[in-house]
Amino acid sequence: MKFKGEVAVVTGAGSGVGLASVHLFLEAGCRVVATARRQDQLKMLGAISSPSVLPVELDVTSPEGWQRTVAATLDRFGAIDILFNNAGITERAEILETSLAFWERVIRTNLTSVFLGCKSVIPAMLKSGSGAIVNHASINAIQGNVNLVAYCASKGGVAAMTRALALDYATRGIRVNCICSAAIDTPMTRDYLTTVDGLEGARASIIKKHPIGRMATAEEIASVAVFLASREASYMTGTSIPVDGGRSIR
């Protein structure tokens, strides 16, 4: 999968899948706008020794933040060819423990952010006549899970939005697909495991759900995002791809 200087905007680029995808897009020949909200992550992204990387501070729930990000991207690179909506949160609660504030925070971060990202970059893609959007959903977009009512709703919305956008722009050169990942060995997952009793037991329980017998690496998910953005996936749009070690077939 080789690119010819295409410009990719990656959200949640400060760690995990986002950071892995920054490196993979770079290796494949892209110029990358790597967005993050935290200053320590932006400093780390700024240390990547490549003129093809532009770190940008972005709260993905902010319309003004997206406007600034698009403006900075166009000012530096002149185009937006790829958007990887990767940023998101996982917060757990059943519905009786889910306050309205909790619900709105999860929906805003996981679903509204994808809406804002797509709405912000599509005009630039239409101007150039092509584009590829990859949304990071979850295996919970296509199957249920316990104590994740808000999260499942948000990720199900991402998959549904992906299909709708794909239909809207199929004849205008823009492809839209989403990744439905299962457990990934990232800082977010490790942080969660530190909050539960019996850390090793919890980790083993998560792994047991995956027929392949382990969690994904961040690079394995990022490589699918790069593929979906590439010319090799030029006949794919509106798809929700399980990248889940077989979890969805159980």
C-alpha positions in Angstrom: 0.0 0.0 0.0 1.8 3.1 -1.3 0.6 6.6 -1.3 1.9 9.6 -3.2 1.9 12.3 -0.6 -1.8 12.2 0.2 -2.7 14.1 3.3 -4.2 12.1 6.2 -5.8 13.6 9.3 -5.7 11.2 12.3 -7.6 11.9 15.5 -6.6 10.5 18.8 -3.0 10.3 17.5 -1.3 10.6 20.8 -1.3 6.9 21.7 -2.5 3.4 20.8 -4.1 2.9 17.4 -3.9 6.6 16.5 -0.1 6.8 17.1 0.5 3.5 15.3 -1.5 4.8 12.3 0.5 8.0 12.2 3.7 5.9 11.7 2.1 3.6 9.2 0.6 6.4 7.1 4.1 8.0 7.1 5.8 4.8 6.1 3.3 4.4 3.3 4.1 7.8 1.8 1.4 10.1 3.4 1.7 13.5 4.9 0.0 13.3 8.3 -1.9 15.8 10.5 -1.7 14.1 13.9 -4.3 15.5 16.4 -4.4 15.1 20.1 -5.9 17.0 23.0 -3.2 16.5 25.7 -0.1 18.7 25.7 2.2 15.8 26.6 0.9 13.8 23.5 1.4 16.9 21.3 4.9 17.3 22.5 5.6 13.6 21.7 4.1 13.9 18.3 6.2 17.0 17.7 9.3 15.0 18.4 8.7 12.8 15.3 11.5 13.8 13.0 9.6 14.3 9.8 8.5 17.4 7.9 5.5 15.4 6.8 4.0 15.4 10.3 1.9 18.3 11.6 0.8 18.0 15.3 -2.5 19.9 16.0 -4.3 20.3 19.3 -7.9 19.2 18.8 -10.8 18.5 21.1 -12.8 16.3 18.7 -16.1 17.5 20.2 -15.4 21.1 19.3 -16.7 22.5 16.0 -14.3 25.4 16.3 -11.5 23.0 17.0 -12.3 21.2 13.8 -12.4 24.4 11.8 -8.9 25.3 13.1 -7.6 21.9 12.3 -8.9 22.0 8.7 -7.5 25.5 8.2 -4.1 24.4 9.6 -4.1 21.4 7.3 -4.9 23.3 4.2 -2.5 26.0 5.1 0.4 23.5 5.6 -0.4 20.8 3.0 -3.1 22.3 0.7 -5.5 19.3 0.7 -7.2 16.7 2.8 -7.3 13.3 1.2 -7.9 11.0 4.2 -9.6 11.2 7.5 -9.2 8.6 10.2 -11.8 9.3 13.0 -10.0 7.3 15.7 -10.5 9.2 18.9 -13.0 7.8 21.4 -13.6 6.7 25.0 -14.8 3.6 26.7 -17.0 4.2 29.8 -18.9 1.4 31.4 -22.3 1.4 33.1 -25.7 -0.3 32.7 -28.6 2.0 31.9 -29.8 2.4 35.5 -26.3 3.7 36.4 -26.1 5.9 33.3 -26.8 9.5 34.1 -27.8 11.9 31.3 -24.4 13.6 31.7 -22.6 10.3 31.3 -24.7 9.4 28.2 -24.1 12.7 26.6 -20.4 12.6 27.3 -20.0 9.2 25.6 -22.2 10.1 22.6 -20.5 13.5 22.2 -17.0 12.0 22.3 -17.6 8.8 20.2 -20.4 9.8 17.8 -20.8 13.6 17.5 -17.0 13.9 17.0 -17.2 11.6 13.9 -20.1 13.8 12.6 -18.1 16.9 13.1 -14.9 15.4 11.6 -16.7 14.2 8.4 -18.7 17.5 8.1 -15.5 19.5 8.4 -13.3 17.6 5.9 -15.8 16.6 3.2 -15.8 20.1 1.5 -12.1 19.8 0.9 -12.5 16.3 -0.4 -15.3 17.4 -2.8 -13.1 20.2 -4.0 -10.4 17.8 -5.0 -12.9 15.2 -6.3 -11.8 12.3 -4.1 -11.3 11.2 -0.5 -11.3 8.3 2.0 -12.8 8.4 5.4 -12.2 5.6 7.9 -14.2 5.6 11.2 -13.1 3.6 14.2 -16.2 1.9 15.5 -16.1 -1.3 17.6 -17.3 -4.8 17.5 -19.9 -3.5 19.9 -21.4 -1.6 17.0 -22.6 -4.9 15.6 -23.2 -7.0 18.7 -24.2 -6.2 22.3 -22.1 -6.2 25.4 -22.8 -5.9 29.2 -22.5 -2.6 31.1 -21.8 -0.6 27.9 -25.2 0.8 26.9 -24.0 4.3 26.0 -20.8 3.0 24.4 -22.7 0.4 22.2 -25.2 3.1 21.2 -22.4 5.5 20.2 -20.5 2.9 18.2 -23.6 1.6 16.5 -24.3 5.1 15.5 -20.8 5.3 13.9 -21.5 2.2 11.8 -24.9 3.6 10.7 -23.4 7.0 9.9 -20.7 5.3 7.8 -23.3 3.6 5.7 -25.4 6.7 5.2 -22.3 8.8 4.3 -21.1 6.2 1.9 -24.4 6.4 0.0 -24.4 10.2 -0.1 -20.9 10.4 -1.6 -20.4 7.2 -3.5 -20.8 9.0 -6.9 -18.7 12.0 -5.8 -15.4 10.2 -5.2 -15.5 9.9 -1.4 -15.4 6.4 0.2 -16.5 5.9 3.8 -15.8 2.7 5.8 -15.4 1.7 9.4 -13.4 -0.7 11.5 -15.1 -2.8 14.2 -12.3 -3.7 16.5 -12.4 -5.9 19.6 -10.0 -5.8 22.5 -6.7 -4.0 21.7 -3.6 -4.0 23.8 -3.4 -0.2 24.2 -2.8 2.2 27.1 -6.6 2.7 27.3 -7.2 -1.1 27.8 -4.3 -1.3 30.3 -5.7 1.7 32.3 -9.1 -0.1 32.5 -7.5 -3.3 33.7 -5.9 -1.4 36.6 -9.4 -0.4 37.9 -10.7 -4.0 38.3 -10.1 -6.5 41.0 -8.0 -9.4 39.9 -6.2 -7.8 37.0 -4.7 -11.0 35.6 -8.1 -12.7 35.8 -9.8 -9.8 34.0 -7.2 -9.9 31.3 -7.6 -13.6 30.8 -11.4 -13.2 30.7 -11.1 -10.6 27.9 -8.6 -12.8 25.9 -10.9 -15.8 26.3 -13.6 -14.0 24.3 -11.3 -14.0 21.2 -10.9 -17.3 19.4 -7.5 -16.2 18.1 -6.4 -16.3 21.8 -5.0 -12.8 22.3 -5.8 -9.1 22.0 -5.0 -7.1 18.9 -1.9 -4.9 18.7 -2.4 -1.2 17.9 -0.5 -1.8 14.6 -2.9 -4.5 13.5 -5.8 -2.2 13.7 -3.9 0.7 12.2 -2.8 -1.4 9.2 -6.5 -2.0 8.4 -7.2 1.8 8.5 -4.3 2.4 6.1 -5.6 -0.3 3.8 -9.1 1.1 3.8 -7.7 4.6 2.9 -5.6 3.2 0.1 -6.2 2.7 -3.6 -6.2 -1.1 -3.0 -9.6 -0.6 -1.2 -11.0 1.6 -4.0 -14.0 -0.6 -4.5 -14.9 -0.7 -0.8 -17.4 1.8 0.7 -20.1 1.6 3.4 -18.5 -1.5 5.0 -18.1 -2.3 8.7 -15.1 -4.5 8.9 -14.7 -6.7 12.0 -11.1 -6.8 13.1 -11.7 -8.9 16.2 -9.7 -12.1 16.3 -12.9 -14.0 15.6 -14.9 -12.6 18.5 -17.9 -11.8 16.4 -18.4 -15.4 15.1 -18.8 -16.9 18.6 
